[in-house]
Amino acid sequence: MKEQIYTIPVIDAFKENSECPFCTLHQALERESVDFMLGASYMEDDIRMETNKSGFCPHHYQMLFNENNRLGLALILHTHFQEVNKFLSNAIDSQKDSAPRNSSFLSGLIKKRVPSKPYKNPISSDLNTIYDDCYICNKIEKTFERYMDTFFYLWKKDPEFVSLVSDGKGFCLNHFAFLIESANSALNKEQYNHFTQIVFPIQLENFKRIEEELDWFIQKFDYRFKEEPWKNSKDAVQRAILKISGMAVEE
């Protein structure tokens, strides 16, 4: 299997033989992105322009906070708040006299009538956009798309990589769905059929394996099996959560 610089991360992830190589890639990207944000990058004007606009999702705010670089995070938050406050001030000023008044609202509730369709203020969609946006998520998504392209490049060009995938443990549900969807456009009909003939059985086999490991984990709490070996089930719960949700849980 001939490795190029751009194929190394994908090949290495599949060599780990984890429950989902794409989760392994995603976790590495996430870790790199958090380190990048709280490295020297938070002092770079072009990066700050983007984080001022996007901010971060709750999950990545938590990761950034856990890094204990409170000054770096405060600097990022400070200029992001300046941007949000500017938007809020302009939006609220423009909406002061446009809010609807419904004097029958209270009486409608008292009479338990079906409420009318709620008024949708245009400011709410913009606020939701700010809340839902995340610089780290966007950064990961762009790189992850390239990794997916690399996966299909290797699949079509390298039989050794196909064997590596075939010997693996499948994927989490989220990345399996993404993989199948991407295969529709990355592969022709013949390639797609070959791909599904290999990947579908792997996915079914490994989900069945997790089910059996969970079953043995549960049985181990029965006194009759107390002295039996754990086999591969000691961490079955953690791996099952990753397999079903794509989220790695920590002790």
Phi, psi and omega in degrees: 000107183281123184261137171248165182305317184283344179266343186303312181302320182291313180298316180298321180296320180286332177291336180292339179057044179277176179295334176205106180301329179288329172295321177300316177296316182296317180297321178294317178297319181296315179297316179297321182292319178295315178299320179297316183297321184258013168274212182289349188296332184290353175261357181274129186298319184292325177290316181296328177298321180286317180289332175299323181278316189270320189066209182217160176282164181305319181299316182281334170299319180296316179297317179296318180297322182292347182282349177063027168254073187293326179296312179301315180293322178297319179296318178296313181295322184299311181285333174294318178296323177300318179293316181293319180296324177296316178296313181300316181300313180294318183293317181292320177300321182284344185253359187306318186254013185249359181290136181286150177244129183231094185292341182269003184299311182296315180296327177296321178293317181299320181278358179058038175282158175293123183293150177288166180301126185295148178290132178256108178283133182300336180295331185295322181294323178292321178295319178296325178297317178298316182295319186279343184283155180201122181299317182292316177302316180296319181296315179296317184300318180296315180290322182295324177298323177292322177297321179294320176298320179295321178304311183287331174298312180295321181300319183280333188255339192231102179301329178295324178292320176302317178296322179298316178295318182297329180273000183277188185252019180080208190217163170291163183300319183298310182286333175295315178298317179296320180297313181294319178297317180293327181298329181301323181262337184275337186238148172282179186300314181295316178296320180296316179298317177297317180300311182292328178295334178268312190284321182300311178299323178299315181296314180296316181298318185280332172290324175295321178300316179297318178302315181292322178293322175296319179299317180290324176302315180295316181298331180296344177272358172273130184304333182293338183247012185304319184271358179285153179292153180286342186058234180255024192258358184301323180250027184298324182295313180299316182289328177294320178296317178297317183296322185271333187239343184079007182253124176277125180263148181248148179292000000 
